[in-house]
Amino acid sequence: MTIPEILGNEELRRREFPVAREKAFLAHAGVCAIPRRVSEAMADYARQCALGDQEEAMQARVAEARTLGARLLNCDPGEVALLGPTSLALSMVAAGLNFRRGDNALIYHDDYPSNVYPWMALAQRGVQVRLLNTRALGMIRTEDVLGQIDENTRLVALASCHFISGFRLEHDAIGKALRERGILFCLDAIQTLGAFPTTVEHVDFLAADAHKWLLGPCAAGILYVRRAVQERFNPPLFGWHNVRNPDFVAQEAIEFRAGPAKFEVGTHNFAGMAGLIAAMELALETGVQAISDELLRKRAWLVPALQKKGFGVLNAGAKTENAGPIVSIFRSGKPLAALHAKLSNANIVTSLRTDRKAAQYIRISPHFYNTDEELHRLLDLLED
């Protein structure tokens, strides 16, 4: 399927994306509605489980999941762990790294909490946790990062795209500069994986669950760990799967398995993995570059149309490389809960978000299969 085929054939679109039969689903930056093929993949796995061993029905596809993840990230399958929630993956990285007293880590306090709390907890180990200063919500420029690190900076942890402002990080430029300085770079990529090309040439760790732009199920994600750092990064969690135990007999000493299995503590979420595989296949079949082009096309006309309606738009004038899939609107000093409810009652699904200063935003996050007509329906319901 191509995007023009999907958008040009309403019967096909509604078959492949059943949510479109009843709703204009414009909330992919939250928890997505899964496509038909993802739903069927998980249902097929469940049916196999009813006839035999749950693990046997899926174990052979673990390598396939790694390979698909590697194609999305442009890395080696041996660098892709199948871990689940982004929060778990980021917490594992934060807790597993060896920090020295006096080291510092740079984070952004207004990122999504999953990418804040694991790093804040490092203060308990004597790490100085620095909070990045920015010009505006989520607007993280390369010069901002480089201006706030020093010789004691051990790690920088940022999100590939801000969950409210939609500002997309130039993570390659940031990562390259950090690599040159010997500083580790961890990327929370949940708001771009499946929507924009998100490669890891200059990234040391990357975590992303499938339940947003990848159009997969919850708690089925990937953790990228660069091969060069795998040996010096030991997970703080131990189980039957990531620690060697021949014939399921516990050994005298803890010895981690090699490769990405080192980070997969226990039994896989096989039902989620079945959906994850189908979701990654869909993204690769459609083409991530084609998806990003379509999202930017929608954004290009939607932002000025929203401004004509009298709304402010976060990150409205972003350069192409900083324009993300999220469009958040606001009206200074005015609550938007009632308008959000109005849209919901009309079967137009958006998200209501609030920042640190209690300002409210309606977050609009359409995907490639959403039509311009659905977005025009949204505009018609917005107050002039």
Phi and psi in degrees as a GROMACS rama.xvg file:
@    title "Ramachandran Plot"
@    xaxis  label "Phi"
@    yaxis  label "Psi"
@TYPE xy
-108.371  163.626  THR-2
-63.8734  -44.0269  ILE-3
-58.6551  -36.7864  PRO-4
-64.2372  -41.966  GLU-5
-67.0834  -46.148  ILE-6
-74.8848  -20.8581  LEU-7
-94.5804  -2.11475  GLY-8
-135.177  96.6188  ASN-9
-63.8772  -34.3252  GLU-10
-63.5066  -44.3793  GLU-11
-63.0039  -45.3864  LEU-12
-59.8088  -44.8904  ARG-13
-72.6508  -27.5983  ARG-14
-71.9974  -43.4942  ARG-15
-78.3702  -27.4928  GLU-16
-128.719  80.6307  PHE-17
-56.0009  -26.2221  PRO-18
-60.7358  -26.3202  VAL-19
-68.9441  -12.8393  ALA-20
-68.5471  -30.4755  ARG-21
-123.294  -21.9038  GLU-22
-135.315  154.073  LYS-23
-94.7584  98.444  ALA-24
-88.6541  106.422  PHE-25
-122.039  43.6184  LEU-26
-135.129  43.7434  ALA-27
-75.5453  -11.3731  HIS-28
-79.352  -5.55501  ALA-29
-102.189  -113.665  GLY-30
-115.6  119.454  VAL-31
-74.4948  164.771  CYS-32
-91.4343  129.336  ALA-33
-81.6271  146.578  ILE-34
-69.0496  167.741  PRO-35
-56.5976  -47.2758  ARG-36
-66.215  -30.8169  ARG-37
-70.796  -45.4381  VAL-38
-59.765  -43.7583  SER-39
-69.3037  -35.0689  GLU-40
-63.1896  -40.9869  ALA-41
-71.0128  -37.8353  MET-42
-66.8426  -39.1139  ALA-43
-62.3582  -41.4477  ASP-44
-62.9249  -43.3147  TYR-45
-60.5932  -39.1303  ALA-46
-66.4609  -39.2729  ARG-47
-62.9821  -38.0182  GLN-48
-64.2921  -30.6756  CYS-49
-69.2545  -15.4937  ALA-50
-108.599  -2.80867  LEU-51
-176.316  -159.4  GLY-52
-68.3649  130.802  ASP-53
-62.2288  -40.8783  GLN-54
-71.6357  -41.8032  GLU-55
-60.3494  -34.3379  GLU-56
-67.7738  -16.4586  ALA-57
-132.238  -16.4008  MET-58
-55.5618  -37.3858  GLN-59
-67.1522  -15.1252  ALA-60
-97.9448  2.19859  ARG-61
-60.0564  -45.3999  VAL-62
-62.722  -36.4062  ALA-63
-63.2781  -41.6633  GLU-64
-63.3697  -42.0327  ALA-65
-61.6843  -42.8257  ARG-66
-63.7348  -43.6621  THR-67
-64.2471  -42.2407  LEU-68
-61.2729  -39.525  GLY-69
-65.2058  -36.051  ALA-70
-66.6425  -38.0217  ARG-71
-66.7443  -36.6314  LEU-72
-95.7059  -9.08062  LEU-73
59.781  55.3316  ASN-74
-139.83  -171.015  CYS-75
-90.4232  141.137  ASP-76
-55.8932  -27.7846  PRO-77
-71.0243  0.00425908  GLY-78
-109.812  6.65464  GLU-79
-114.157  113.298  VAL-80
-99.7544  149.879  ALA-81
-106.853  95.883  LEU-82
-113.271  -30.3179  LEU-83
110.485  -133.452  GLY-84
-59.9859  143.819  PRO-85
-57.9168  -40.0746  THR-86
-58.4281  -42.0789  SER-87
-65.5566  -44.6199  LEU-88
-63.4784  -46.0767  ALA-89
-66.0256  -38.5044  LEU-90
-64.4059  -37.5726  SER-91
-64.028  -42.686  MET-92
-63.203  -48.7476  VAL-93
-60.7677  -43.2283  ALA-94
-79.5127  -20.7316  ALA-95
-92.0388  -16.2558  GLY-96
-77.5772  147.456  LEU-97
-90.9909  110.027  ASN-98
-105.878  149.182  PHE-99
-103.235  149.519  ARG-100
-59.5814  129.522  ARG-101
103.442  -16.6048  GLY-102
-65.9925  155.945  ASP-103
-130.192  154.336  ASN-104
-125.899  137.79  ALA-105
-105.246  124.43  LEU-106
-133.784  173.059  ILE-107
-113.763  115.632  TYR-108
-65.3217  -25.0171  HIS-109
-96.0825  17.4729  ASP-110
-73.3271  172.137  ASP-111
-60.1591  139.837  TYR-112
-52.3137  -29.9683  PRO-113
-58.9622  -27.4134  SER-114
-105.975  19.7487  ASN-115
-122.003  -55.6433  VAL-116
-60.363  -41.6794  TYR-117
-59.5985  -33.4377  PRO-118
-82.0386  -36.0414  TRP-119
-58.679  -35.0137  MET-120
-64.5717  -16.5854  ALA-121
-65.134  -22.2753  LEU-122
-59.7399  -28.4744  ALA-123
-67.5385  -16.5732  GLN-124
-103.531  12.3585  ARG-125
87.0809  8.35905  GLY-126
-83.8609  135.76  VAL-127
-80.9389  118.571  GLN-128
-98.239  111.784  VAL-129
-95.1004  139.898  ARG-130
-104.723  120.694  LEU-131
-65.3607  134.052  LEU-132
-93.2143  135.863  ASN-133
-132.099  162.523  THR-134
-75.0923  -31.935  ARG-135
-151.121  167.713  ALA-136
-55.4042  119.059  LEU-137
75.6744  -2.13376  GLY-138
-84.5757  90.8336  MET-139
-108.265  109.801  ILE-140
-98.7786  158.517  ARG-141
-57.0767  -42.6257  THR-142
-66.5894  -29.4233  GLU-143
-63.3622  -43.5334  ASP-144
-67.3662  -49.1346  VAL-145
-67.6635  -25.2547  LEU-146
-79.0122  -7.6724  GLY-147
-123.967  20.8464  GLN-148
-115.452  164.183  ILE-149
-149.399  -168.837  ASP-150
-67.7287  -12.5192  GLU-151
-100.721  1.8683  ASN-152
-73.7626  123.041  THR-153
-98.6039  -31.3727  ARG-154
-154.379  146.499  LEU-155
-122.159  129.94  VAL-156
-124.406  117.22  ALA-157
-138.623  168.402  LEU-158
-100.958  144.907  ALA-159
-67.6069  -25.1248  SER-160
-152.346  134.538  CYS-161
-72.3615  138.221  HIS-162
-74.2792  -12.9759  PHE-163
-112.479  -52.0547  ILE-164
-74.6887  -24.4676  SER-165
76.0262  11.595  GLY-166
-72.9147  124.052  PHE-167
-96.3178  129.557  ARG-168
-73.2197  143.154  LEU-169
-87.3742  73.3234  GLU-170
-69.8483  -25.594  HIS-171
-65.4603  -45.5939  ASP-172
-65.1725  -43.3332  ALA-173
-64.3929  -47.3549  ILE-174
-63.0283  -39.0684  GLY-175
-63.4441  -44.4689  LYS-176
-64.6213  -37.7994  ALA-177
-69.6098  -40.434  LEU-178
-59.5797  -40.571  ARG-179
-62.8402  -25.1128  GLU-180
-99.2535  3.26448  ARG-181
72.8565  27.3932  GLY-182
-106.699  130.925  ILE-183
-70.7628  147.605  LEU-184
-128.876  120.174  PHE-185
-113.297  130.904  CYS-186
-119.256  124.197  LEU-187
-87.2529  106.639  ASP-188
-106.905  18.7351  ALA-189
-65.7453  -24.8942  ILE-190
-92.01  6.09974  GLN-191
-130.328  -26.1477  THR-192
-62.8492  119.022  LEU-193
97.8136  -12.5249  GLY-194
-113.39  -38.6481  ALA-195
-135.317  150.179  PHE-196
-55.7145  126.223  PRO-197
-132.265  84.1895  THR-198
-96.1614  166.17  THR-199
-123.282  26.7201  VAL-200
-56.8583  -35.3816  GLU-201
-118.734  30.2845  HIS-202
-120.466  143.562  VAL-203
-97.4384  -37.4973  ASP-204
-136.691  143.191  PHE-205
-144.407  136.797  LEU-206
-130.913  139.898  ALA-207
-161.586  125.871  ALA-208
-80.1578  168.026  ASP-209
-94.052  -6.13722  ALA-210
-85.8153  12.4057  HIS-211
-114.544  -108.125  LYS-212
-71.6758  -19.4039  TRP-213
-77.6183  -11.3005  LEU-214
62.7893  38.4595  LEU-215
-114.823  -174.812  GLY-216
-79.0337  165.37  PRO-217
-70.7856  152.478  CYS-218
59.7  34.3988  ALA-219
-137.03  91.213  ALA-220
-134.345  -173.751  GLY-221
-126.924  149.175  ILE-222
-123.364  119.037  LEU-223
-94.2262  130.672  TYR-224
-129.211  115.306  VAL-225
-57.1195  134.908  ARG-226
-55.2623  -37.1598  ARG-227
-65.6045  -19.5798  ALA-228
-107.98  -3.24722  VAL-229
-61.5699  -39.6735  GLN-230
-67.6211  -32.9739  GLU-231
-97.6346  8.83273  ARG-232
-118.676  108.882  PHE-233
-106.827  127.281  ASN-234
-64.1651  148.769  PRO-235
-86.9854  8.41167  PRO-236
-119.669  147.187  LEU-237
-135.564  135.472  PHE-238
-158.003  -174.241  GLY-239
-68.9963  -24.0833  TRP-240
-88.6989  -36.9209  HIS-241
-97.3098  -8.38625  ASN-242
-113.839  135.604  VAL-243
-62.5353  132.813  ARG-244
-152.963  79.2235  ASN-245
-54.897  131.11  PRO-246
57.9577  26.7456  ASP-247
62.4722  32.4874  PHE-248
-107.914  121.105  VAL-249
-63.7546  136.725  ALA-250
-95.3493  175.108  GLN-251
-69.1501  -31.4461  GLU-252
-131.193  155.176  ALA-253
-82.8948  120.295  ILE-254
-131.4  116.334  GLU-255
-70.3995  149.35  PHE-256
-68.306  158.491  ARG-257
-84.0368  157.774  ALA-258
73.9057  -161.454  GLY-259
-65.6477  -21.2906  PRO-260
-61.1246  -21.0135  ALA-261
-57.5636  -26.9902  LYS-262
-104.007  1.04873  PHE-263
-104.318  97.6302  GLU-264
-68.7943  -48.3128  VAL-265
-130.231  -157.256  GLY-266
-60.242  138.565  THR-267
-67.7528  154.904  HIS-268
-80.0257  83.601  ASN-269
-67.2659  -36.553  PHE-270
-63.707  -43.583  ALA-271
-64.6009  -37.8092  GLY-272
-63.9699  -36.735  MET-273
-60.2839  -42.646  ALA-274
-69.7301  -38.1146  GLY-275
-60.7665  -44.8753  LEU-276
-59.8905  -46.5535  ILE-277
-63.009  -38.176  ALA-278
-67.0975  -43.3979  ALA-279
-66.495  -37.8101  MET-280
-61.0708  -41.4333  GLU-281
-63.0526  -45.2047  LEU-282
-61.8315  -43.3033  ALA-283
-71.1246  -36.5639  LEU-284
-65.2161  -43.4267  GLU-285
-71.7856  -34.7714  THR-286
97.633  113.262  GLY-287
-63.3617  -36.4798  VAL-288
-64.8686  -40.818  GLN-289
-64.3389  -37.395  ALA-290
-63.2148  -46.973  ILE-291
-64.4051  -38.5411  SER-292
-60.9536  -40.4722  ASP-293
-68.8132  -40.296  GLU-294
-64.8878  -38.8272  LEU-295
-70.7535  -33.5635  LEU-296
-62.4214  -46.8222  ARG-297
-60.4184  -46.096  LYS-298
-60.0326  -38.8972  ARG-299
-59.6797  -35.5773  ALA-300
-97.7058  -23.8662  TRP-301
-71.9542  -41.7046  LEU-302
-58.7407  -52.8237  VAL-303
-63.9192  -31.7272  PRO-304
-64.9861  -38.5834  ALA-305
-68.0367  -38.4095  LEU-306
-65.4216  -36.2562  GLN-307
-64.7779  -23.9679  LYS-308
-81.2808  -1.07729  LYS-309
94.154  12.3375  GLY-310
-98.1289  146.251  PHE-311
-80.3851  148.374  GLY-312
-127.05  121.655  VAL-313
-64.1339  139.8  LEU-314
59.7501  31.2612  ASN-315
-62.3048  -38.6189  ALA-316
-98.1078  27.1444  GLY-317
-63.8213  144.918  ALA-318
-64.5555  159.419  LYS-319
-53.3795  -41.1918  THR-320
-71.7176  -12.9225  GLU-321
-111.204  1.13514  ASN-322
-85.7836  121.666  ALA-323
-104.424  -172.831  GLY-324
-82.2332  -3.32229  PRO-325
-103.982  133.26  ILE-326
-123.915  113.053  VAL-327
-111.448  128.742  SER-328
-111.525  155.142  ILE-329
-153.051  164.293  PHE-330
-132.82  118.452  ARG-331
-51.9652  123.662  SER-332
75.0585  4.21659  GLY-333
-114.826  130.307  LYS-334
-70.0816  152.145  PRO-335
-121.14  9.59763  LEU-336
-61.2133  -41.094  ALA-337
-65.9162  -40.2733  ALA-338
-67.6643  -38.6769  LEU-339
-61.3384  -42.2921  HIS-340
-64.933  -37.3008  ALA-341
-61.373  -43.6134  LYS-342
-64.2964  -42.9655  LEU-343
-60.8289  -41.8974  SER-344
-65.2061  -22.2563  ASN-345
-95.2037  15.0302  ALA-346
62.7257  33.4491  ASN-347
-112.669  111.767  ILE-348
-94.0826  116.132  VAL-349
-128.102  -173.526  THR-350
-123.389  142.699  SER-351
-102.648  123.245  LEU-352
-128.508  153.703  ARG-353
-130.414  137.94  THR-354
-95.289  -176.051  ASP-355
-61.4327  -26.5432  ARG-356
-93.9365  12.2319  LYS-357
71.188  14.4777  ALA-358
-74.7314  140.665  ALA-359
-102.301  146.889  GLN-360
-135.586  144.397  TYR-361
-97.4634  118.062  ILE-362
-95.5076  121.356  ARG-363
-108.42  120.173  ILE-364
-137.472  76.659  SER-365
-73.8385  156.622  PRO-366
-111.138  -176.003  HIS-367
-64.7268  -26.7512  PHE-368
-85.9766  -8.25476  TYR-369
-73.8515  139.698  ASN-370
-92.2605  160.323  THR-371
-61.8455  -33.0645  ASP-372
-61.8162  -38.4366  GLU-373
-63.8121  -39.6117  GLU-374
-69.4987  -34.0177  LEU-375
-67.6591  -34.3877  HIS-376
-61.7084  -40.7016  ARG-377
-59.6669  -48.6452  LEU-378
-60.7709  -38.5818  LEU-379
-63.6664  -27.5915  ASP-380
-89.9062  -8.85893  LEU-381
-80.5367  138.671  LEU-382
-69.4196  142.876  GLU-383
